[in-house]
Amino acid sequence: MNKHSLKITPGCEHQISQDAISQAALQVVEGLQQAGFDGLLVGGCVRDLMLGREPKDFDAVTNATPEEIKGLFRSARLIGRRFRLAHVRFGREVIEVATYRAAPSEVDEDRGGHMVLSEEGRLLHDNVYGNQTEDARRRDFTVNALYFDTRDASVIDHVNGMDDLRKGVLRIIGDPATRYREDPVRMLRAIRFAAKLGFRLEKKTAAPLRELAPLLQDVPPARLFEEVVKLFHGGYAAETYELLRQYHLFEQLFPLTDQGLALEEEHFPLTLLPRALANTDSRISEHKPVTPAFLFAAVLWEPVRIEAQHLMDEGSSWLASLQDAAEVVLRDQLRHVAIPKRFSFPMREIWAMQARLERRGGKRAFSLVEHKRFRAGYDFLLLRADSGEADPELAQWWTRFQEVDHEEKQRMVSQVSGGQRKRRRPRKRKHASPH
């Protein structure tokens, strides 16, 4: 790839329509242009418009500094320390505006701003401003480094991103290992974009992933939480999961789960997590709500139930074992991916609900359906039943209980009140055969 190549595609040769662009984004770039600055759309919004997709949000880029941007737009707010930029608000919509940056290799003492690399090559501060060509070369992937000029509808390409877009190739800009060391989260972004776009990871882009995967251990757990939500709530969770495991990135995010998935039950692979991810994708495609609590409950269920089984073998009850196992697993997991309490508390309730749903006698069934976490617990039970782990009859019972009238509910409860069936104990695991 010729680093210094510049290709401009006129509006008559691509399918981007001005009508598909947010009015707020148009106002921002026009405001920058009228003030004598560059004002261009950039990144994912241009990529998606080129692919005929509806962008989730719009980003702009300019040669104006963050302070100059703030002076132009009353609703602008400056954010970020490592990477300072402006958010310009129009009602509920926020347009992110960044100043052209230079790549680390292009920094010299005469530049303004401040850039710091750690000993490992990680980018700690990135506020060295540059020109458009430099800005393109410091972006992550070629297909994310396209600029759209609203004045003549042209697409500006400094890194052969248009060619990769046509070929369906995801290629990192620059030396892959160096770029991943600058920011290890780029490895997760590579997986996310490959899954989302259905693109093939270019050979050199994919080559260092397995070796450098442990670098994710140095990323703050809180930041990884946000990245994991993006990975699995983008509508392509199933494909993302397979790629994460293929390149040994999943084990860095969820080590206990990865260890649990190395086991199999009665020679059949464990399918609850893939089913949960596929269900998440379906809900997103149908514009139904999804929550990180249910997602993380599914991701961490395998280590929770393994730990719960150990506690049951020592004589603890099913419910107490689940509660204690949740404490153990979450304490370990928080060292890797931090899960906020507003999600970890519902996760605990979803897990505990698996034991409570087996106790249907007396007034328990009536009180359980009123529990704020009943629906999530019930949906989780269906997943367990579908994957062959939970008793299908139990799931069917709760499905019917929600459908019938009060009199029939009482009859159903009276049938189980005479003696609760014992919980089917999880079958012993066997180590999976190496492939």
Secondary structure, 3 states (H helix, E strand, C coil): CCCCCCEEECHHHCCCCHHHCCHHHHHHHHHHHHCCCCCEEECHHHHHHHCCCCCCCCEEEECCCHHHHHHHCCCEEEECCCCCEEEEEECCEEEEEEECECCHHHCCCCCCCCEEECCCCCEEEECCECCHHHHHHHCCEHHHCEEEECCCCEEEECCCHHHHHHHCEECECCCHHHHHHHCCHHHHHHHHHHHHHCCEECHHHHCCHHHHHHHHHHCCHHHHHHHHHHHHCCCCHHHHHHHHHHCCCHHHHCHHHHHHHCEEECCECCCHHHHHHHHHHHHHHCCCCCCHHHHHHHHCHHHHHHHHHHHHHCCCCHHHHHHHHHHHHHHHHCCCCCCCHHHHHHHHHHHHHHHHCCCCCCCHHHHHCCCCCHHHHHHHHHHHHHCCCCCHHHHHHHHHHHHCCHHHHHHHHHHHHCCCCCCCCCCCEEECCCC
